[in-house]
Amino acid sequence: MRSSEAQGPLTRRSFLRGMLVLGAGASAALIQACGPQAPAPPAGGGQAPAGAQSGAAVVLTSTPRTVPATQAPAAAPTAAPAAGAAPQPTAAARPVAAAGNRPPLVRQQDPGPPKRGGILETSLGKDPETLEVMQSVNGPLRITSSLVYRRLVQFRGTDYYDIDVEPDMADSWTVAPDGKSMTFKLHQGIKWHNVPPVNGREFTSDDVAWTVDYYKTKSKEYAWLWDWVTKVETPDKYTVVFHMDKPNAEALLNMAVDNNAILPREVFEQYGNFRSKMIGTGPYIWKNWEPGVKVELVKNPDYWEVSELDGKPLPYLDGITGYIMPDYATRLAAYRSGKISGHRWGFQPARNDVEGLVKGMQGQQRWDGVHFLSGGGFVLNISKKPLDDLRVRRAMSLALNRDAIIADVQQGAAQWGGFISASFTKFAWPEDKLKGLEFLKYNPDQARQLVKDAGAEGATVIIDLHPDTTPGTKILVEMAQQMWKAIGLNPTIDPTDVPASYAKRQSGDFMVFGNGVGFSSASIDAATRQLFHSEGQRNYTRNKDAEFDKLAEAQATEMDQEKRKQIVDQIQQKIYDNMWTIPHYDAIDTLINQPWAKNWGFHWQLGWAHSERIWVDK
């Protein structure tokens, strides 16, 4: 039997053998996690896509490749182009022209002709829990609300990681020479949904000003999206001017995220919140949410965009229905039967199911090499003992056998995670650098000594774990529990529901977040200043470090990309030196979709890019 003190690869099954001496309870928990729900190896011997293990970026076009049922998929995704290179189009896509006075859509579309009508049926891994997307990080809520609300600008979505922005409800914008003001010209004639109490009135600059004030004063999760704005002026119905004390490097990115919805004041004035009423200017109207059953959206007959393919008003669909399916087996069966489409917060196949679905179902659309935005691993509340001791935090990192975790949890389809998600391809430390860092290497002997030096032997460490739509998180946390136990700590898992878990991180009543921290903004500011600044709205680590604060503030206002990258390098070094979070891995996933779901582009931030242009052709 391999000792838990041994160096080198240590798999979860090795832990199972070792746990026999610790009692049946620990072994049973791990044996249960080994069941059929665990992901199995992808094609190619369980290796991650080419380039992933070396830390190389992967860029995917938003239009997937179509794989015939009898054809094996290609082994690797497209390699990243050189910095500044133009996105590479797919063979199925073609350029589109501008509609009316709108700038042309950059993202290339399916050639069409589009088919109008019909209901797109899909799944949601859990209930939205609330309708207040401006107060929640719930994934299904983000997806569904993004179909109802709109923003001033939107991500282009020319490829999976494209975060350049283009007009949404603003036709154009200008930035003052000193960078301290931005002027937006709104698209004229946009109407709110014809639903009480808003009743289809025109969208104006006053709505933007009211929304900014709401976020800054009433949103616990997302006030930071507008904290750079010091004053809003509305010189006329279709002009908005944002003033700021300093330039902001990610103002446009923050405006584009799906949680940053432009809101109608009437709903708040009548109900005092947005918990039960969702009214926007988007292509779909919120019709119904039946908890545990489904969410129904219907076509907005007054939507303001026009199709570039047939010259008629969008959207193409009559509606979208998302069935609440918490059980993966239920979602898999529904997808295999052809009833539902696939997407990030609904049906995402486990690795052991990808090849069977692609080979067994004709014409499946496939995206390989997908990274998802994540909050950097296990989040530690350093105000709690023994986590207030840096030696303990470093020991917990040294105890993690990241290669074993990747092999067992992700079946090899992952790379070492860093202190900024690998999705930030221009900023995140590459895997080869991470593997060379002393306190990220697997060294249980050194970890055990650090725990002893800190006087923390037998100290309780509680890991918060709430339900996830995939089994991987539970397996990860159980592996970490055993690895931390092996170095002398007393880790326990505290299962909790999602609302309680969110409440704990706000109140500080937690030690370790097993699920990590999700955040919706595709911005370095969100991944650094908001998570670790002493005044950061989402500083769940309870960290207070004046030097870090200066770096975080500097990156937010540095407009030179290379200089900003240097600051972000210093930020990552600072997080590593203090180990406020313990990174583990960045998953490299595969998404698939039905052949009848047309003109659908996945995007790492939006989930559904340009949803009004999706059509169903069964």
PEQUIRA-V850851 format. One record per residue. RES is the residue in three letters. PHI is phi in radians with two decimals (none if undefined). Layout:
RES:PHI + RES:PHI
//
This chain:
MET:none + ARG:-1.26 + SER:-1.31 + SER:-1.20 + GLU:-1.49 + ALA:-1.15 + GLN:-1.46 + GLY:1.51 + PRO:-1.00 + LEU:-2.36 + THR:-1.51 + ARG:-1.11 + ARG:-1.21 + SER:-1.07 + PHE:-1.10 + LEU:-1.04 + ARG:-1.12 + GLY:-1.18 + MET:-1.29 + LEU:-1.05 + VAL:-1.43 + LEU:-1.73 + GLY:2.00 + ALA:-1.19 + GLY:-1.07 + ALA:-1.11 + SER:-1.12 + ALA:-1.09 + ALA:-1.09 + LEU:-1.29 + ILE:-1.08 + GLN:-1.06 + ALA:-1.21 + CYS:-1.45 + GLY:-1.16 + PRO:-1.17 + GLN:-1.30 + ALA:-1.26 + PRO:-1.07 + ALA:-1.90 + PRO:-1.09 + PRO:-1.33 + ALA:-1.07 + GLY:1.64 + GLY:1.31 + GLY:1.41 + GLN:-1.49 + ALA:-1.25 + PRO:-0.97 + ALA:-0.96 + GLY:1.60 + ALA:-1.20 + GLN:-1.21 + SER:-1.53 + GLY:1.52 + ALA:-1.19 + ALA:-1.27 + VAL:-2.10 + VAL:-2.00 + LEU:-2.03 + THR:-1.22 + SER:-1.24 + THR:-1.60 + PRO:-1.38 + ARG:-1.52 + THR:-1.73 + VAL:-1.95 + PRO:-1.07 + ALA:-1.06 + THR:-1.70 + GLN:-1.77 + ALA:-1.27 + PRO:-1.25 + ALA:-1.11 + ALA:-1.35 + ALA:-2.59 + PRO:-1.34 + THR:-1.12 + ALA:-1.25 + ALA:-1.17 + PRO:-1.30 + ALA:-1.11 + ALA:-0.95 + GLY:1.54 + ALA:-1.21 + ALA:-1.25 + PRO:-1.03 + GLN:-1.60 + PRO:-1.29 + THR:-1.68 + ALA:-1.14 + ALA:-1.38 + ALA:-1.62 + ARG:-2.56 + PRO:-1.12 + VAL:-2.22 + ALA:-1.69 + ALA:-1.25 + ALA:-1.96 + GLY:1.10 + ASN:-1.68 + ARG:-1.40 + PRO:-1.09 + PRO:-1.15 + LEU:-1.21 + VAL:-1.34 + ARG:-1.11 + GLN:-1.36 + GLN:-2.00 + ASP:-1.03 + PRO:-1.19 + GLY:1.39 + PRO:-1.22 + PRO:-1.19 + LYS:-1.87 + ARG:-1.64 + GLY:1.66 + GLY:1.56 + ILE:-1.94 + LEU:-1.43 + GLU:-1.81 + THR:-2.50 + SER:-2.21 + LEU:-2.18 + GLY:-1.20 + LYS:-2.83 + ASP:-1.23 + PRO:-1.10 + GLU:1.34 + THR:-2.78 + LEU:-1.75 + GLU:-1.52 + VAL:-1.12 + MET:-1.37 + GLN:-2.20 + SER:-2.38 + VAL:-1.94 + ASN:-1.11 + GLY:-1.10 + PRO:-1.01 + LEU:-1.17 + ARG:-1.05 + ILE:-1.12 + THR:-1.18 + SER:-1.20 + SER:-1.17 + LEU:-1.48 + VAL:-1.80 + TYR:-1.61 + ARG:-2.26 + ARG:-2.28 + LEU:-1.22 + VAL:-2.30 + GLN:-2.46 + PHE:-1.23 + ARG:-1.13 + GLY:1.22 + THR:-1.19 + ASP:-2.47 + TYR:-1.04 + TYR:-1.86 + ASP:-1.20 + ILE:-2.01 + ASP:-1.17 + VAL:-1.93 + GLU:-2.44 + PRO:-1.07 + ASP:-2.14 + MET:-1.49 + ALA:-1.84 + ASP:-1.37 + SER:-2.81 + TRP:-2.71 + THR:-2.29 + VAL:-2.03 + ALA:-1.08 + PRO:-0.95 + ASP:-1.51 + GLY:1.29 + LYS:-1.78 + SER:-2.68 + MET:-2.32 + THR:-1.99 + PHE:-1.97 + LYS:-1.77 + LEU:-1.40 + HIS:-1.21 + GLN:-1.53 + GLY:1.65 + ILE:-1.29 + LYS:-2.07 + TRP:-1.22 + HIS:-0.97 + ASN:-1.42 + VAL:-2.33 + PRO:-1.06 + PRO:-1.65 + VAL:-1.53 + ASN:1.07 + GLY:1.26 + ARG:-1.21 + GLU:-1.30 + PHE:-1.38 + THR:-2.38 + SER:-1.09 + ASP:-1.07 + ASP:-1.12 + VAL:-1.17 + ALA:-1.08 + TRP:-1.14 + THR:-1.07 + VAL:-1.04 + ASP:-1.13 + TYR:-1.06 + TYR:-1.07 + LYS:-1.18 + THR:-1.87 + LYS:-2.26 + SER:-1.64 + LYS:-1.26 + GLU:-1.57 + TYR:-2.27 + ALA:-1.03 + TRP:-1.10 + LEU:-1.07 + TRP:-2.16 + ASP:-1.23 + TRP:-1.40 + VAL:-1.52 + THR:-1.75 + LYS:-2.78 + VAL:-2.09 + GLU:-2.01 + THR:-2.23 + PRO:-1.09 + ASP:-2.71 + LYS:-1.09 + TYR:-2.10 + THR:-2.31 + VAL:-2.24 + VAL:-2.11 + PHE:-1.76 + HIS:-1.88 + MET:-2.56 + ASP:-1.29 + LYS:-2.37 + PRO:-1.05 + ASN:-2.14 + ALA:-1.20 + GLU:-2.28 + ALA:-1.01 + LEU:-1.17 + LEU:-1.07 + ASN:-1.14 + MET:-1.20 + ALA:-1.54 + VAL:-1.21 + ASP:-1.24 + ASN:-1.39 + ASN:-1.74 + ALA:-1.48 + ILE:-1.38 + LEU:-2.00 + PRO:-1.60 + ARG:-1.12 + GLU:-1.01 + VAL:-1.11 + PHE:-1.16 + GLU:-1.13 + GLN:-1.51 + TYR:-1.92 + GLY:1.41 + ASN:-2.94 + PHE:-2.07 + ARG:-1.20 + SER:-2.18 + LYS:-2.46 + MET:-2.14 + ILE:-2.26 + GLY:-2.29 + THR:-2.11 + GLY:-1.43 + PRO:-1.28 + TYR:-2.26 + ILE:-1.77 + TRP:-1.22 + LYS:-1.72 + ASN:-2.84 + TRP:-2.26 + GLU:-1.84 + PRO:-0.89 + GLY:1.38 + VAL:-2.13 + LYS:-2.91 + VAL:-2.07 + GLU:-2.09 + LEU:-2.09 + VAL:-2.15 + LYS:-1.05 + ASN:-1.49 + PRO:-1.21 + ASP:-1.88 + TYR:-1.12 + TRP:-1.73 + GLU:-1.59 + VAL:-2.05 + SER:-1.18 + GLU:-1.37 + LEU:-1.60 + ASP:-2.28 + GLY:1.31 + LYS:-1.88 + PRO:-1.07 + LEU:-1.56 + PRO:-1.48 + TYR:-1.36 + LEU:-1.37 + ASP:-1.44 + GLY:3.08 + ILE:-2.35 + THR:-2.10 + GLY:-1.91 + TYR:-1.47 + ILE:-1.32 + MET:-2.34 + PRO:-1.13 + ASP:-1.48 + TYR:-1.08 + ALA:-1.05 + THR:-1.17 + ARG:-1.11 + LEU:-1.05 + ALA:-1.10 + ALA:-1.16 + TYR:-1.21 + ARG:-1.09 + SER:-1.32 + GLY:1.54 + LYS:-1.29 + ILE:-2.04 + SER:-1.54 + GLY:-1.89 + HIS:-2.98 + ARG:-1.01 + TRP:-1.73 + GLY:-2.12 + PHE:-1.63 + GLN:-2.16 + PRO:-1.22 + ALA:-1.16 + ARG:-1.08 + ASN:-1.28 + ASP:-1.85 + VAL:-1.03 + GLU:-1.16 + GLY:-1.11 + LEU:-1.18 + VAL:-1.16 + LYS:-1.39 + GLY:-1.66 + MET:-2.10 + GLN:-1.13 + GLY:1.25 + GLN:-1.10 + GLN:-1.55 + ARG:-2.45 + TRP:-2.09 + ASP:-1.86 + GLY:1.23 + VAL:-1.57 + HIS:-1.71 + PHE:-1.96 + LEU:-1.11 + SER:-2.44 + GLY:-1.71 + GLY:1.59 + GLY:1.69 + PHE:-1.31 + VAL:-1.63 + LEU:-1.87 + ASN:-1.57 + ILE:-1.36 + SER:-1.46 + LYS:-1.75 + LYS:-1.36 + PRO:-1.58 + LEU:-1.27 + ASP:-1.31 + ASP:-1.74 + LEU:-1.02 + ARG:-1.08 + VAL:-1.19 + ARG:-1.09 + ARG:-1.15 + ALA:-1.08 + MET:-1.11 + SER:-1.26 + LEU:-1.09 + ALA:-1.31 + LEU:-1.44 + ASN:-1.55 + ARG:-1.14 + ASP:-1.14 + ALA:-1.17 + ILE:-1.08 + ILE:-1.08 + ALA:-1.15 + ASP:-1.53 + VAL:-1.45 + GLN:-1.90 + GLN:0.92 + GLY:1.53 + ALA:-1.57 + ALA:-2.89 + GLN:-2.24 + TRP:-0.99 + GLY:-1.49 + GLY:-2.02 + PHE:-1.62 + ILE:-2.35 + SER:-0.95 + ALA:-1.08 + SER:-1.06 + PHE:-1.45 + THR:-1.09 + LYS:-1.51 + PHE:-2.15 + ALA:-1.16 + TRP:-1.09 + PRO:-1.25 + GLU:-1.10 + ASP:-1.12 + LYS:-1.22 + LEU:-1.06 + LYS:-1.19 + GLY:-1.60 + LEU:-1.44 + GLU:-0.94 + PHE:-1.55 + LEU:-1.79 + LYS:-1.27 + TYR:-1.33 + ASN:-2.62 + PRO:-1.12 + ASP:-1.12 + GLN:-1.12 + ALA:-1.09 + ARG:-1.10 + GLN:-1.19 + LEU:-1.11 + VAL:-1.09 + LYS:-1.13 + ASP:-1.07 + ALA:-1.43 + GLY:1.15 + ALA:-1.88 + GLU:-1.05 + GLY:1.41 + ALA:-1.17 + THR:-1.34 + VAL:-2.23 + ILE:-1.70 + ILE:-1.82 + ASP:-1.33 + LEU:-2.41 + HIS:-1.90 + PRO:-1.00 + ASP:-2.17 + THR:-1.33 + THR:-2.16 + PRO:-1.33 + GLY:-1.05 + THR:-1.11 + LYS:-1.10 + ILE:-1.11 + LEU:-0.99 + VAL:-1.13 + GLU:-1.14 + MET:-1.16 + ALA:-1.08 + GLN:-0.98 + GLN:-1.23 + MET:-1.17 + TRP:-1.30 + LYS:-1.15 + ALA:-1.18 + ILE:-1.81 + GLY:1.83 + LEU:-1.50 + ASN:-2.10 + PRO:-1.41 + THR:-2.27 + ILE:-1.77 + ASP:-1.92 + PRO:-1.17 + THR:-2.57 + ASP:-1.49 + VAL:-1.11 + PRO:-1.02 + ALA:-1.16 + SER:-1.13 + TYR:-1.08 + ALA:-1.12 + LYS:-1.11 + ARG:-1.21 + GLN:-1.26 + SER:-1.45 + GLY:1.52 + ASP:-1.54 + PHE:-2.74 + MET:-2.02 + VAL:-2.31 + PHE:-1.58 + GLY:-1.22 + ASN:-1.44 + GLY:1.25 + VAL:-2.16 + GLY:-1.52 + PHE:-2.54 + SER:-1.69 + SER:-1.55 + ALA:-1.42 + SER:-2.34 + ILE:-1.11 + ASP:-1.04 + ALA:-1.16 + ALA:-1.43 + THR:-2.16 + ARG:-1.06 + GLN:-1.27 + LEU:-1.58 + PHE:-2.28 + HIS:-1.12 + SER:-1.04 + GLU:-1.84 + GLY:-1.09 + GLN:-1.13 + ARG:-2.10 + ASN:-1.39 + TYR:-1.25 + THR:-1.25 + ARG:1.07 + ASN:-1.32 + LYS:-2.37 + ASP:-2.47 + ALA:-1.10 + GLU:-1.14 + PHE:-1.11 + ASP:-0.98 + LYS:-1.13 + LEU:-1.12 + ALA:-1.09 + GLU:-1.21 + ALA:-1.18 + GLN:-1.14 + ALA:-1.18 + THR:-1.99 + GLU:-1.42 + MET:-1.56 + ASP:-1.41 + GLN:-1.08 + GLU:-1.21 + LYS:-1.14 + ARG:-1.16 + LYS:-1.06 + GLN:-1.10 + ILE:-1.15 + VAL:-1.15 + ASP:-1.05 + GLN:-1.13 + ILE:-1.11 + GLN:-1.09 + GLN:-1.11 + LYS:-1.14 + ILE:-1.15 + TYR:-1.09 + ASP:-1.03 + ASN:-1.78 + MET:0.86 + TRP:-1.25 + THR:-2.24 + ILE:-2.00 + PRO:-1.27 + HIS:-2.20 + TYR:-2.63 + ASP:-1.96 + ALA:-1.19 + ILE:-2.05 + ASP:-1.83 + THR:-2.18 + LEU:-1.99 + ILE:-2.32 + ASN:-2.62 + GLN:-1.22 + PRO:-1.16 + TRP:-1.48 + ALA:-1.56 + LYS:-1.71 + ASN:1.07 + TRP:-1.81 + GLY:-2.03 + PHE:-1.40 + HIS:-2.52 + TRP:-1.11 + GLN:-1.73 + LEU:-1.47 + GLY:1.45 + TRP:-2.02 + ALA:-1.40 + HIS:0.95 + SER:-1.10 + GLU:-1.16 + ARG:-1.79 + ILE:-1.36 + TRP:-2.36 + VAL:-1.95 + ASP:-2.31 + LYS:-1.67
//
